[in-house]
Amino acid sequence: MMVLLWWAGLLLCGYVSASAVYWWYVYFIYRGDLKILPRFKGEWALVTGASYGIGAAYVRSLAKRGINVVLFARSEDKLRDMAAEVEKMYSGK
């Protein structure tokens, strides 16, 4: 029984740690603090998983910097929504 509780606690700690790292990362990308991103040396970027989470954050950050972004995602509806959002917000830059 103790071993089962130990494993459950370990899994819970891993989940909480991974979640904290994920939200910290997304928070800094959404704020536009691109110091944690590598330097980008092109006019185009390809982003996979672009309709949700970190992929969507990358799309917004790159578009904000004026970089042309090619989007890939599993859901066509979410992909169209993201493309429309990015075009509306950043097409003039």
C-alpha positions as a Markdown table, in Angstrom:
| # | Residue | x | y | z |
|---|---|---|---|---|
| 1 | Met | 0.0 | 0.0 | 0.0 |
| 2 | Met | 2.8 | 2.4 | 0.8 |
| 3 | Val | 4.5 | 1.8 | -2.5 |
| 4 | Leu | 1.2 | 2.6 | -4.3 |
| 5 | Leu | 0.9 | 5.9 | -2.3 |
| 6 | Trp | 4.5 | 6.7 | -3.1 |
| 7 | Trp | 4.0 | 6.3 | -6.8 |
| 8 | Ala | 0.7 | 8.3 | -6.7 |
| 9 | Gly | 2.5 | 11.1 | -4.9 |
| 10 | Leu | 5.4 | 11.0 | -7.4 |
| 11 | Leu | 3.0 | 11.2 | -10.4 |
| 12 | Leu | 1.1 | 14.0 | -8.8 |
| 13 | Cys | 4.3 | 16.0 | -8.2 |
| 14 | Gly | 5.4 | 15.4 | -11.8 |
| 15 | Tyr | 2.1 | 16.6 | -13.1 |
| 16 | Val | 2.1 | 19.7 | -11.0 |
| 17 | Ser | 5.7 | 20.5 | -12.0 |
| 18 | Ala | 5.0 | 20.0 | -15.7 |
| 19 | Ser | 1.9 | 22.1 | -15.4 |
| 20 | Ala | 3.7 | 24.9 | -13.7 |
| 21 | Val | 6.5 | 24.9 | -16.3 |
| 22 | Tyr | 4.0 | 24.9 | -19.1 |
| 23 | Trp | 2.0 | 27.9 | -17.8 |
| 24 | Trp | 5.2 | 29.8 | -16.9 |
| 25 | Tyr | 6.3 | 29.3 | -20.5 |
| 26 | Val | 3.0 | 30.3 | -22.0 |
| 27 | Tyr | 2.8 | 33.4 | -19.8 |
| 28 | Phe | 6.1 | 34.7 | -21.0 |
| 29 | Ile | 5.3 | 34.1 | -24.6 |
| 30 | Tyr | 1.9 | 35.8 | -24.4 |
| 31 | Arg | 3.5 | 38.8 | -22.7 |
| 32 | Gly | 5.7 | 39.2 | -25.7 |
| 33 | Asp | 8.9 | 38.6 | -23.8 |
| 34 | Leu | 10.8 | 36.7 | -26.5 |
| 35 | Lys | 14.1 | 36.4 | -24.6 |
| 36 | Ile | 13.4 | 32.8 | -24.0 |
| 37 | Leu | 12.9 | 32.1 | -27.7 |
| 38 | Pro | 15.8 | 31.5 | -30.0 |
| 39 | Arg | 16.8 | 34.3 | -32.4 |
| 40 | Phe | 14.8 | 34.1 | -35.6 |
| 41 | Lys | 16.6 | 34.8 | -38.8 |
| 42 | Gly | 14.0 | 34.5 | -41.5 |
| 43 | Glu | 10.8 | 35.9 | -43.0 |
| 44 | Trp | 8.8 | 32.7 | -42.6 |
| 45 | Ala | 8.0 | 30.3 | -39.7 |
| 46 | Leu | 6.2 | 27.0 | -39.7 |
| 47 | Val | 4.3 | 26.3 | -36.5 |
| 48 | Thr | 2.7 | 22.9 | -35.8 |
| 49 | Gly | 0.0 | 22.5 | -33.3 |
| 50 | Ala | -0.9 | 26.1 | -34.0 |
| 51 | Ser | -4.5 | 26.1 | -32.8 |
| 52 | Tyr | -3.9 | 25.5 | -29.1 |
| 53 | Gly | -1.5 | 26.0 | -26.2 |
| 54 | Ile | 2.2 | 26.7 | -26.9 |
| 55 | Gly | 1.7 | 26.4 | -30.7 |
| 56 | Ala | -0.9 | 29.2 | -30.6 |
| 57 | Ala | 1.4 | 31.3 | -28.4 |
| 58 | Tyr | 4.2 | 30.9 | -30.9 |
| 59 | Val | 1.9 | 32.0 | -33.7 |
| 60 | Arg | 0.8 | 35.1 | -31.9 |
| 61 | Ser | 4.4 | 36.0 | -30.9 |
| 62 | Leu | 5.8 | 35.5 | -34.3 |
| 63 | Ala | 3.0 | 37.4 | -36.0 |
| 64 | Lys | 3.4 | 40.2 | -33.5 |
| 65 | Arg | 7.0 | 40.5 | -34.7 |
| 66 | Gly | 5.9 | 40.7 | -38.3 |
| 67 | Ile | 7.0 | 37.2 | -39.3 |
| 68 | Asn | 4.9 | 35.3 | -41.9 |
| 69 | Val | 3.6 | 32.2 | -40.3 |
| 70 | Val | 2.5 | 28.9 | -41.8 |
| 71 | Leu | 0.0 | 27.1 | -39.5 |
| 72 | Phe | -0.5 | 23.4 | -39.1 |
| 73 | Ala | -3.1 | 21.8 | -36.7 |
| 74 | Arg | -5.3 | 18.7 | -36.4 |
| 75 | Ser | -8.6 | 20.6 | -36.2 |
| 76 | Glu | -9.5 | 22.5 | -39.4 |
| 77 | Asp | -12.1 | 24.7 | -37.6 |
| 78 | Lys | -9.7 | 25.8 | -34.9 |
| 79 | Leu | -7.0 | 26.4 | -37.5 |
| 80 | Arg | -9.3 | 28.7 | -39.5 |
| 81 | Asp | -10.2 | 30.6 | -36.3 |
| 82 | Met | -6.5 | 31.0 | -35.4 |
| 83 | Ala | -5.7 | 32.2 | -39.0 |
| 84 | Ala | -8.6 | 34.7 | -38.9 |
| 85 | Glu | -7.5 | 36.0 | -35.5 |
| 86 | Val | -3.9 | 36.5 | -36.6 |
| 87 | Glu | -4.9 | 38.1 | -39.8 |
| 88 | Lys | -7.2 | 40.5 | -38.0 |
| 89 | Met | -4.8 | 41.5 | -35.3 |
| 90 | Tyr | -1.4 | 41.6 | -37.2 |
| 91 | Ser | -2.1 | 42.0 | -40.9 |
| 92 | Gly | -1.1 | 45.7 | -40.9 |
| 93 | Lys | 2.4 | 45.1 | -39.4 |
